[in-house]
Amino acid sequence: MAINPEAFQAFESMLHFITASMDLRRYELITLAAAQAIGSTHCRLAHGAKSLRAFTEDELSAVARDFRNAGLTPAEVTMMEYAEKLSLDATAMAEADTLELRSHGFTDREIMDITLVASARNFLSRTLLALAVDVDVPPTLSPELQDAQLAPLASRRPM
């Protein structure tokens, strides 16, 4: 991003406005779901470390390995499934997807913010993947949490 710092600054500014009314836990759950769907080692590791501000290491490991069975609320699981679906195939999204979020109490603004966060993660993750940027492992990420963050990615990649 150093080649075009203005673009990265614009991205960071956009993300700031999207997340201004969103709590860190929600932001990180959406980010992790989108990054997993995309297959982004970069973002799974970076946000694995950042998510430690909102989760214990054990909670985060459970979420990373299988968010559907990690003790999250039904609303959080639905939100992550939405981010995952958007990231896998945005053309498959339908009104039923937003209605499902609404049935879990999300407002129109929250649904928009969830969509924007997942879409922003797609933008940055796909940019890093397209440019074959080297992966940095955050020094604060334990080997156990690193393994948990990467396990779902390894199982989806063909050998």
N, C-alpha and C positions, 0 to 999 in steps of 0.2 A: 504494500500500500504506500510505501515511501515514494514510489514513482509518481503517484497522483494523490498527494496528501489532501488536496481540496476535496476530492471525491470521498475519501475516508472521513474527513471532518463532516461533510454533509450527511453521510450515513450515520455517524455518531450523533449528530444533532437531531436527525429524524428519529432515531431510537430513543433519545432523551424525551422527545415530545410524545412518542407512543407510550412510553412506560411511566410517564410522570404520575399517573393515577393508579399504577399497578404495583402490587407488592412484589418483593423480590422472589418469594417462593413461587408465585404464579409465573413470573417471567422465566425463572430457571426451569420449571417443569415444561413449559412450552418449548423453550430453547432445546432442552435435552431430547424431547420427543421429535422435534424437527430434525435435529442433527443426526439422531439415530436413523430416521427414515431415509435421509439423504446418504448416509454412510460416511459422515464427516468425522474422522478421527480428530482433526484439529479442534472442532467445536465441542465434541464430547469431552476431550481432555481439559480444554480451557474452562468450560463451564462446569465440569466436574469439580474443579478447584474452586471456582467462584461460588458454586452452590453450597459449599461448606459454611457460608454465611447464613444459610437458611435451613440447613439440615445437619444432623449428625452424620458422621461417616457411615455408620451402620444403616441409617435411613436412606442415605444417598446410594449406597451399594445396592440395597433392595430395589430402589426405584430404577437404577441403571440396568439391573439384570432382568426385571420384569415389573414394569410399573403397574400392570393390572392386578398384581398380587403383592403389592408393597405396603399395604395399609393406608393408601391414600383414600380420600373421600371419593364417593361416586362422581361428584362434580369434577374433581381433579383428573380422574381417569378419563372421563368424557372429553375434557379439555385437551388432554394429551392425545387421545385418539383422533380428535379433530385436527390437531397440528400434524400428526403423523399422516393422516389421509391427505391433507393439503400438500404435504411435502412429497408424498409418493406419486400422486396424480391429481393435480388441481382440477383437471377436466372432469373428474368423477364427483366433485363436490356438488351437492344439491341443497335445496331449501331444507330438506329433512335434517341435514347436518347442523344448520343453525337452530332449527327447532329443537333438536336434541339438547344443544347447549342451553337454550332458553328454558327447557323443562327442568334444568338443574339450577335455575335461578339467575343465570347470567343475563345482564341487561344488553340492550343493543350496543351501547358504548363498549362494554366489556367484550362482547363478541367481535366487534370491530378491532379492538386492541389485541385480542388473541390472534386474530387473522393477520394483523399487521406484524406482530412479533414473529409468528411462524414464517411469514413471507420475507421479513428482513433476514431471518436466519438462513433461509434458502438463498437469498442474494449473496450474503457473505460466504457461506459455506461453499456454494457452487463456484464462487470466484476463486477461493483458495484451492479447491479441487482442480478447476480448469487450468490454473497456473502451476499446478504441481508444487505448491509451496511446501517446504520442509515442515514436518510436524515438530512442534516444541512441546515437551512434556513439562508442565508446571512443576517446579521443585517442591511445592507444598502438597503435591498429590502423592499419597502413599502408594506403594506397589499394589496393595490389595484394592484400593479404590481405582487405580489405573486399570487393573484387570477387570473389575466390575464394569467400568465405563466402556471398555473395548469388547467385552465378551459378546454383546448382541451384534456388533459389527462383524466379528469374525464368523459368526454362525450364518451370516447372510451372504458372504462372499464365496464365489466358486473357487475351488482349489485347482 
